[in-house]
Amino acid sequence: MDYNLLLQAEIGPCAEEKILMRKAAPALGLFFLAPLIAEYLLGDLPITLVGALIVLAPLYGGGALLIREIVRRSGRGWPTILTLALAYAILEEAFTTQTLFNPDYLHMHMGLLKPAYIAAFGMGGWWTVFVLTLHTVWSISVSIALVESLVPDRATTPWLKNTGLAVTAVLFTLGAIASTLIEIKQDHYISTRAQFIWSGVAFVAVALLAFMWPKRGQSSHRLPANAPNPWLVGALALAAASIFMAVPNRWAWGAVGIYAALYLIMIGAVAIWSRYADWGAMHRLALAGGAALAYAWHAFLQHPVVGNHGLVVARVGNVIFALALIALLWIAARKISRAQAQTSGGLEVKTAS
């Protein structure tokens, strides 16, 4: 007897479609959440330009989803995600927007390259570190962590089949091409050949480095100590991210030095804490949530980079995105708590039997 056919006959086509949608929901969620965090939660784009998602979702969402699927399919973990996120950041800022080298991006006279300017490379030390961190941490890594927290039972398993992965790759490629063409049409800026070459070398080197990290389960054994309370982890992430966002760019190399100190503190703390026996999904949600909340409050201090629809409209959008983030964090925490309770209940039953 073909039990698959029997199951399909019993659940019917409508129920089968619902099951397929449920399986695809995390992938679709990440596809749209990544650009919402990268541009709208940050405050660079106002809510009135939400239609720009048609270009931003394939670029940001496609990139985040590709990275997440490649890492989970290869059995690797967060070190690989973060490293590939850095490769994505280089790709976007060196090739798509070219902000790493453009002295007057979109003719806005922001002077992004002036703080800690490096004449030999035609780039700004402050802006390079700042913008690459934005994409590495928030656009990609925070987005992935938040969506995985919403589906704790599927957090480390692939969400797409081969066809879905291929479609995502095509969408990402089209999104990158479209974004590049739009930028060139608006700005008419093209980096030098040498800048493109060295950026390509950096991109390939970082991408290769990502797969030199050990797979999950191959790293050192768990330590018998207890990890800090997730609230403390989230508070540290919020504090570090807030300092990162608040440091004035006029401090130039001083700002870069503060960024480096923040890297050392956070990487060191997480590297140690993640080896503790009870480190888990709630701690990862706390890290992502703390970082995302820093974006949310900082958005109220800046004007949108693109779109002039009034400050009141911008602030209404900031409130909406901040409240949506809080709701997402609450839902994710509830789902993780429920999953942990079910796991504990199953272990108690096995122990009793």
Secondary structure, 3 states (H helix, E strand, C coil): CCHHHHHHHHHHHHHHHHHHHHHHHHHHHHHHHHHHHHHHHCCCCCHHHHHHHHHHHHHHHHHHHHHHHHHHHCCCCHHHHHHHHHHHHHHHHHHHCCCCCCCCHHHCCCCCCCCCEECCCCEEHHHHHHHHHHHHHHHHHHHHHHHHHHCHHHCCCCCCCHHHHHHHHHHHHHHHHHHHHHHHHHHCCCCCHHHHHHHHHHHHHHHHHHCCCCCCCCCCCCECCCCCCHHHHHHHHHHHHHHHHHCCHHHCHHHHHHHHHHHHHHHHHHHHHCCECCCCHHHHHHHHHHHHHHHHHHHHHCCCCCCCCCHHHHHHHHHHHHHHHHHHHHHHHHHHHHHHHHHHHHHHHHHHC
